[in-house]
Amino acid sequence: MNTIQINKLMPRSIVLAAIGLIIPMVGLAGDEAGKMEDALSAAWPGMAEGATIMDWDGTVLKEGSNGYTCLPTPPMLQGTAPMCMDSEWMKWADAWGNKKDYSAETLGISYMLAGDEGASNIDPYAEGPTDDNEWIKEGAHLMILAPAELLEAFPTDPQSGGPYVMWKGTPYAHLMVPVGPRD
């Protein structure tokens, strides 16, 4: 199983110390249950039953058997953005989280049926909206990985009325496929 490490603004030691102070106050079981519920909100019911549930630090909250791993909203994000990924998406997530190169050699599917509350359409590491980073809030959607040449035929405009490429020109480019109405 791939461990996903998200290296952001605070050193790991500070984050671990803060977690060590907070967990006894809120109770680990309740925290795990909340993360599991959040993670599974990205999946359709048949998938959720057999999915592995993993936190972003690599802690497995529930073992699964269907090849999908569901993760809660990443800790650096506000709002909701849980996702359920196949094995190719787990490779992608490790590369994105660790700012490593990635190149899709096969199709991969990730479900985000709870939607997300905002991301840049052009900058994989943007932390908030700016005048030039095409911030988009997306309802329920699928994300599809494919070799770059298969993504060329799709637009990059989220308002095009159908699938669009997010993060084009980066190693993390993928197809966004809305499956419901947008807010």
Secondary structure, 3 states (H helix, E strand, C coil): CCCCCCCCCCCHHHHHHHHHHHHHHHCHHHHHHHHHHHHHCCCCHHHHHHCEEECCCCCEEECCCCCCEEECCCCCCCCCCCEEECHHHHHHHHHHHCCCCCCCCCCEEEEECCCEEEEECCCCCCCCCCCCCCEEEECCEEEEECCHHHHCCCCCCCCCCCCEEECCCCCCCEEEEECCCCC
